[in-house]
Amino acid sequence: MSDALLLGIDLGAGSLKSTVITTDGKVVASASCPVETLTPKPGFSEQDPEGWWSALVTSLQKIWQGGLEPHRIVAVSVTAGAHTHVLEDESGSTLRPAIMWNDQRSGSQVVRERAARGAQILDLSGNRISPTWTLPQLIWLQEEEPETHSRIRRLRPAKDWLRRRLDGSDATDITDAWGLMLADARSGGWSSELCAMGGLETDVLPEIVASTATTGTVTSGAAQETGLREGTPVICGTSDTNAETYAAGMTRKGIGALKLATAGTVSTLTDAPRFSDDVIHYPHLVSDHHYSILGTNSCASAHRWLRDALFSDMGFEGMDAKAAEAPAGSEGLLFHPYLNGERSPYWDPDLRASFVGLGFQHGAPHFCRALYEGVAYTLRDCLSVLQQRGMGFTTARLVGGGTRSALWRQIIADVTGLTIEVPAEGDASFGAALIAGIGAGVFSDTDDAARVIRVAETLTPNARATATYDEGFVRFREAKEALTPINHKTVRATGEAK
């Protein structure tokens, strides 16, 4: 198998990335292609699935153009964000753009369902209902697009729709099944009760298989479009966070994971889920384990927003240099990154972003640094929930595009007080490639594959900066609480209320 290569494909919120690795975990090629997000109304977030396939084909073409030979790839697997799904009619045609995990349109449905059936939904699905899940999005569809809803004959999570284009399979894994909020968290199968709430029968959903199961092989049609060898084994795959936390090294208790991507997340490994109203749970790749996760809606997306709004002339690198000019704490300037409402720990789609504490002493460096610090405070907010439940950790693997900033990496360590380890390769496409290897028998199991995961950098908190951030975090929370009713009034006044 010395010549064998593994291909992992990950559909992110803003781009699709394909990564090819050797069997000892070295990346030999990777390529990305942007994916457009549509926002037809405030709080809406949609994508055209055909754009995903086009991005997949383009990314692979880039890899082949670099000279890599497709016949060396012995298996391929796909990951994507949980909750995002594709609806098809009787002929297999896509009914509408895919509603994304960060979409907030179902806010009013969530409020109503929480009051009427919140406890039942939590008991069945293992998670609290919020606009990020597919179930309330289906309820919204019933009420706002009833004709479209009536034509649903198949529902597929995003990664499974993509994988079907490769091998013709009709399956999903248990993690993405949970992500739809349509599965029974205790039995492991589809829940007829939850499906009924969304106006569906269970037979519109795919078969649930293991994340490492072989679902088929690359078809002749897919081979012609992608350049992959016909007959290449295709492995089911899982959600991006499941793959990413595993690829980063969250393979045993005591090591958590922080993610700086479109959204920011905090994850920890557990022996079994502890269902609660404020922590999200999913089955993990590591056998007989689950992971608990809390997330903030706006992370790198907030960074991109600030660049586009105020610093388009200097770009991300220029902003990073500016941020380094400001001291820890940004001389009192705070930023709340609630540009699209907030998930953990507030579960409030009507929160809004704010800069607080502006004075004449503040300039471009303070705005740039305050954004880094504000995102770090939201991650600490999430971390505190886990710590209060005895589910915290002292070491975290840091992943996501935000890790490219050395300053931001250190700010995360200083704000959270954690030892931060940055993996050499830790994104979801790398994790998907490892899953491909497990499914193809290159690795015997997740423990065997984890041997190729390496740490590139270790950061420890700076005591002086941490003291500054401890005080800043108190003000961050106090300002959030004081501004919440004003945020709600603003959303109602602008007609954005869900």
C-alpha positions in Angstrom: 0.0 0.0 0.0 3.0 2.3 -0.1 1.8 3.9 -3.3 -1.8 4.2 -2.1 -3.5 7.6 -1.6 -6.7 8.6 0.2 -9.1 11.3 -0.8 -11.1 13.4 1.6 -13.7 15.9 0.4 -15.3 18.5 2.7 -18.1 20.8 1.9 -17.7 23.9 4.1 -20.0 26.9 4.5 -18.0 29.0 2.0 -15.9 26.5 0.0 -15.4 22.9 -0.8 -11.9 21.4 -0.2 -10.5 18.2 -1.5 -7.4 16.7 0.2 -5.2 13.8 -0.9 -3.0 12.1 1.8 -0.6 9.2 2.0 -1.3 6.3 4.3 1.1 7.8 6.9 -0.9 11.1 7.0 1.1 13.4 4.8 -0.8 15.7 2.5 0.3 15.4 -1.1 -2.3 17.6 -2.7 -5.3 19.8 -1.9 -7.5 22.3 -3.7 -10.4 24.4 -2.8 -13.2 26.0 -4.7 -15.6 28.7 -3.4 -19.3 28.0 -2.8 -21.8 30.8 -3.0 -24.3 31.5 -0.2 -27.6 33.1 -1.0 -29.3 35.5 1.5 -32.6 36.4 -0.1 -33.9 37.8 3.2 -32.3 38.9 6.5 -31.5 35.7 8.5 -31.9 33.5 5.4 -28.9 31.3 4.3 -29.2 29.0 1.3 -27.0 27.3 -1.3 -27.6 25.7 -4.6 -26.5 22.0 -4.4 -25.4 22.0 -8.0 -22.8 24.5 -6.9 -21.4 22.0 -4.5 -21.0 19.4 -7.3 -19.4 22.0 -9.5 -17.0 22.9 -6.7 -16.1 19.2 -6.2 -15.4 18.7 -9.8 -13.3 21.9 -10.1 -11.3 21.0 -7.0 -10.4 17.6 -8.3 -9.5 19.0 -11.7 -7.0 21.3 -9.9 -5.4 18.3 -8.2 -5.1 16.3 -11.4 -3.5 19.4 -13.1 -0.8 19.2 -10.5 0.2 15.8 -11.8 -1.4 13.5 -9.3 -2.6 10.2 -10.8 -6.2 9.3 -9.9 -5.6 5.6 -10.1 -3.5 5.8 -6.9 -6.5 6.8 -4.8 -7.8 3.7 -3.1 -10.8 5.3 -1.4 -12.7 8.5 -1.1 -15.0 9.9 1.6 -17.1 13.1 2.0 -18.0 15.3 4.9 -20.1 18.5 5.2 -21.8 20.7 7.8 -24.6 19.0 9.8 -28.2 20.2 9.4 -27.8 21.4 5.8 -30.1 19.2 3.6 -31.4 18.7 0.1 -35.1 18.1 -0.7 -36.0 16.1 -3.8 -39.3 15.4 -5.6 -40.5 12.1 -7.0 -38.3 12.4 -10.1 -35.2 13.1 -8.0 -35.0 16.7 -8.9 -34.0 19.3 -6.2 -37.0 21.2 -5.0 -35.4 24.3 -3.7 -32.0 25.7 -2.6 -30.6 23.9 0.5 -31.3 25.7 3.8 -28.0 26.0 5.7 -27.2 25.2 9.3 -26.8 28.9 10.1 -30.2 29.9 8.7 -32.4 31.7 11.2 -35.8 31.8 9.4 -37.5 29.3 11.7 -37.1 31.4 14.9 -40.8 31.9 15.5 -41.5 28.2 14.9 -38.8 27.3 17.4 -40.3 29.6 20.0 -43.7 27.9 19.5 -42.4 24.4 19.4 -40.3 24.9 22.5 -43.3 26.0 24.4 -45.5 23.2 23.2 -43.2 20.2 22.7 -39.7 21.3 23.7 -39.3 18.6 26.4 -40.6 15.9 24.0 -38.2 16.9 21.3 -35.3 17.0 23.7 -36.2 13.5 25.0 -36.5 12.0 21.5 -33.7 13.8 19.6 -31.3 14.4 22.5 -31.0 18.1 21.7 -32.7 21.4 22.2 -34.7 22.7 19.3 -33.2 25.8 17.7 -33.2 27.4 14.2 -30.1 25.5 13.2 -31.8 22.1 13.0 -33.7 20.6 10.0 -36.9 19.8 12.0 -37.9 23.4 12.6 -36.9 24.3 9.1 -39.3 21.7 7.8 -42.0 23.1 10.0 -41.3 26.6 8.5 -41.5 25.0 5.0 -44.9 23.5 5.8 -46.2 26.9 6.8 -44.4 29.2 4.3 -43.9 27.0 1.3 -46.6 24.3 1.6 -46.6 23.4 -2.1 -42.9 22.7 -2.0 -43.2 20.7 1.2 -46.0 18.6 -0.3 -43.7 17.4 -3.1 -40.9 16.1 -0.8 -40.1 12.5 -1.6 -36.5 12.4 -0.4 -34.4 14.3 2.2 -30.6 13.9 2.1 -28.0 15.6 4.3 -25.6 17.6 2.2 -22.6 15.2 2.3 -24.9 12.3 1.4 -26.3 14.2 -1.6 -22.8 14.8 -2.8 -21.7 11.2 -2.2 -24.7 10.0 -4.1 -23.4 11.9 -7.1 -20.2 9.8 -6.8 -21.6 6.3 -6.2 -25.4 6.4 -6.5 -25.8 5.4 -2.9 -28.8 6.3 -0.6 -27.4 6.3 2.9 -26.3 8.6 5.8 -24.4 8.1 9.1 -25.8 8.3 12.6 -24.1 11.7 13.3 -25.8 13.4 10.3 -29.1 11.6 11.2 -28.9 13.3 14.6 -28.1 16.6 12.9 -31.5 16.5 11.1 -33.3 16.3 14.5 -35.4 13.5 13.0 -33.6 10.5 14.5 -34.3 8.7 17.8 -31.2 9.3 19.9 -31.8 6.2 22.0 -32.8 3.6 19.5 -30.5 4.8 16.7 -33.2 4.8 14.0 -35.5 7.3 12.5 -38.2 8.7 14.8 -41.7 8.6 13.4 -42.8 11.1 16.0 -40.2 13.7 15.1 -40.7 13.1 11.4 -44.5 13.6 11.9 -43.8 17.0 13.5 -41.9 18.0 10.3 -44.8 16.6 8.2 -42.8 13.7 6.8 -42.9 9.9 6.8 -39.7 8.0 7.7 -39.5 6.5 4.3 -38.3 9.8 2.7 -35.0 9.4 4.7 -32.0 7.4 3.7 -30.7 4.2 5.4 -28.4 4.8 8.4 -25.0 3.1 8.2 -21.6 3.4 9.9 -19.5 6.5 9.0 -16.8 4.1 7.8 -19.1 1.9 5.8 -18.5 1.4 2.1 -21.6 2.7 0.3 -20.5 2.0 -3.2 -17.9 2.8 -5.9 -17.4 5.7 -8.2 -19.8 5.3 -11.1 -18.8 5.6 -14.8 -20.7 8.9 -15.1 -19.0 10.3 -12.0 -15.6 9.1 -13.2 -16.1 11.0 -16.5 -17.0 14.2 -14.7 -14.5 14.1 -11.8 -11.5 12.2 -13.3 -11.6 9.6 -10.5 -11.1 6.0 -11.5 -14.3 4.2 -12.0 -14.8 1.6 -9.3 -12.9 3.5 -6.6 -14.5 2.6 -3.2 -16.6 5.4 -1.6 -16.9 5.5 2.2 -20.0 7.0 3.9 -18.4 9.9 5.8 -19.9 12.1 8.5 -20.4 15.6 9.6 -17.5 18.1 9.2 -17.1 18.7 13.0 -17.1 15.0 13.8 -14.3 14.5 11.2 -12.5 17.6 12.1 -12.4 17.0 15.9 -11.1 13.5 15.2 -8.5 14.6 12.7 -7.3 17.3 15.2 -6.7 14.6 17.8 -9.8 14.8 20.0 -9.6 11.0 20.4 -9.5 10.7 24.2 -11.1 12.4 27.1 -9.2 15.4 28.5 -8.5 16.9 25.1 -11.1 19.2 23.6 -11.3 21.0 20.3 -11.9 24.7 19.4 -12.7 25.7 15.9 -12.2 29.1 14.2 -14.2 28.7 11.0 -17.4 30.4 9.6 -18.8 29.5 13.0 -16.8 28.9 16.1 -17.2 25.8 18.2 -16.1 24.2 21.4 -16.2 20.3 21.6 -15.4 17.6 24.1 -15.4 13.8 24.0 -17.7 11.9 26.4 -18.4 8.3 27.1 -22.1 8.9 26.7 -24.4 11.9 25.9 -25.7 13.9 28.8 -28.9 15.3 27.3 -29.5 18.8 28.4 -31.2 22.0 27.3 -28.0 23.9 26.5 -25.4 21.4 25.2 -25.5 19.7 21.7 -24.6 16.0 21.5 -23.7 13.7 18.6 -22.2 10.3 18.2 -18.4 10.5 17.6 -16.2 8.6 15.3 -14.3 7.1 18.2 -16.2 3.9 19.0 -18.7 4.0 22.0 -18.1 7.7 22.4 -20.1 10.9 21.8 -19.0 14.5 21.6 -20.6 17.5 23.2 -20.4 20.8 21.3 -21.4 24.4 21.7 -21.1 26.9 19.0 -21.2 30.6 18.2 -22.8 31.5 14.9 -20.3 34.1 13.7 -16.5 33.6 13.8 -14.5 33.8 10.6 -17.7 35.1 9.0 -17.5 38.1 11.4 -13.8 38.6 10.5 -14.8 38.6 6.8 -17.6 41.0 7.5 -15.3 43.5 9.2 -12.8 43.2 6.4 -15.4 43.9 3.8 -17.1 46.7 5.8 -14.0 48.7 6.9 -10.7 47.1 5.8 -11.1 45.9 2.2 -8.1 47.9 1.2 -5.7 45.9 3.5 -7.2 42.4 3.6 -6.9 39.8 6.3 -3.1 40.1 6.6 -3.2 43.8 7.0 -6.0 43.5 9.6 -3.8 41.0 11.5 -0.9 43.4 11.5 -3.1 46.2 12.7 -4.5 44.0 15.5 -1.0 43.4 16.8 -0.6 47.1 17.3 -3.3 47.3 20.0 -2.7 46.0 23.5 -4.5 43.1 25.1 -8.0 44.2 26.0 -8.1 46.7 23.1 -8.1 49.6 25.7 -11.6 48.7 26.8 -13.2 48.2 23.4 -15.5 45.1 23.3 -17.0 43.4 20.3 -20.0 41.0 20.4 -20.0 39.0 17.2 -23.8 38.3 17.0 -24.2 39.2 13.4 -26.6 36.4 12.8 -28.2 35.8 16.2 -26.4 33.4 18.5 -26.5 29.8 19.4 -24.7 28.7 22.6 -25.1 29.6 25.3 -27.9 32.1 24.6 -30.0 30.4 21.9 -31.3 33.8 20.7 -31.7 34.4 17.0 -32.5 38.1 17.7 -29.2 39.1 19.3 -27.1 41.5 17.3 -23.5 42.5 17.1 -22.0 45.5 18.7 -18.9 47.4 19.5 -19.1 48.8 23.0 -16.8 51.3 24.8 -15.6 53.4 21.9 -13.5 56.5 22.7 -11.2 58.9 20.8 -8.3 56.6 21.7 -9.6 53.8 19.5 -8.6 53.3 15.9 -8.2 50.6 13.3 -5.9 48.4 15.4 -8.5 48.3 18.3 -11.3 47.3 16.0 -9.3 44.5 14.5 -8.1 43.2 17.8 -11.5 43.6 19.5 -12.9 41.3 16.9 -10.4 38.6 17.7 -11.1 39.0 21.4 -14.8 39.1 21.0 -14.9 35.8 19.2 -12.5 34.4 21.9 -14.9 35.6 24.6 -17.8 33.8 22.9 -15.8 30.6 22.9 -15.1 31.1 26.6 -18.8 31.6 27.1 -19.4 28.2 25.5 -16.5 26.6 27.4 -17.9 27.8 30.7 -21.1 25.8 30.1 -19.0 22.6 29.8 -16.9 23.4 32.8 -20.0 24.0 35.0 -21.1 20.4 34.1 -17.7 18.9 34.8 -17.1 18.3 31.1 -14.2 20.8 30.7 -10.6 20.2 29.6 -7.2 21.9 30.1 -5.8 21.2 26.6 -7.5 21.9 23.3 -6.7 21.3 19.7 -7.3 24.4 17.6 -8.6 24.1 14.1 -10.2 26.2 11.3 -9.1 29.0 9.0 -8.6 31.4 11.9 -5.6 29.4 13.1 -3.6 31.1 10.3 -3.3 34.1 12.6 -0.5 33.7 15.2 -2.0 36.6 17.2 -5.5 35.1 17.2 -4.1 31.7 18.3 -2.4 33.3 21.3 -5.5 35.4 22.1 -7.5 32.2 22.3 -5.1 30.7 24.7 -5.0 33.9 26.8 -8.8 34.3 26.9 -9.7 30.7 27.7 -6.7 29.9 29.9 -6.2 26.6 28.0 -3.1 25.0 26.6 -3.6 25.2 22.9 -2.2 22.6 20.5 -2.3 23.3 16.8 -2.4 20.1 14.7 -0.1 19.9 11.6 -3.2 18.8 9.6 -6.6 19.1 11.3 -9.3 20.1 8.9 -12.4 18.1 7.9 -11.1 17.1 4.5 -8.1 15.5 6.2 -10.5 13.8 8.6 -12.5 12.6 5.6 -9.4 11.1 4.1 -8.7 9.2 7.3 -12.3 7.9 7.3 -11.7 6.8 3.7 -8.6 4.9 5.0 -10.5 3.2 7.8 -13.4 2.2 5.5 -11.0 0.8 2.9 -9.0 -1.2 5.5 -5.8 0.9 5.2 -6.3 1.5 8.9 -7.8 -1.1 11.2 -9.8 1.4 13.3 -9.9 5.0 14.6 -7.1 4.3 17.0 -4.9 3.0 14.2 -5.6 6.0 12.0 -5.0 8.4 14.9 -1.4 7.4 14.9 -0.7 9.7 11.9 -2.1 12.8 13.7 0.7 15.3 14.6 0.9 18.5 16.6 2.7 21.4 15.0 2.6 24.0 17.7 1.8 24.4 21.4 0.7 27.6 23.1 0.3 28.4 26.8 -1.6 31.3 28.3 0.3 34.5 29.1 -0.6 35.2 32.8 -0.7 39.0 32.4 -2.9 38.9 29.3 -5.2 36.4 30.9 -5.7 38.7 33.9 -6.7 41.5 31.5 -9.1 39.1 29.7 -10.7 37.8 32.9 -11.8 41.4 33.7 -12.8 42.0 30.1 -14.9 38.8 30.0 -17.0 40.1 33.0 -17.7 43.3 31.1 -18.4 41.4 27.9 -21.1 39.4 29.6 -22.6 42.4 31.4 -22.8 44.4 28.2 -24.4 41.5 26.4 -27.1 41.2 29.1 -27.7 45.0 29.1 -28.0 45.1 25.3 -30.3 42.1 24.8 -33.6 43.9 25.2 -32.3 46.7 22.9 -31.3 44.1 20.4 -34.8 42.6 20.5 -36.5 46.0 20.1 -34.2 46.7 17.1 -35.0 43.5 15.4 -38.7 44.1 15.8 -38.4 47.7 14.6 -36.6 46.6 11.4 -39.0 43.8 10.7 -36.4 41.0 11.2 -38.0 39.3 14.1 -38.4 35.5 13.6 
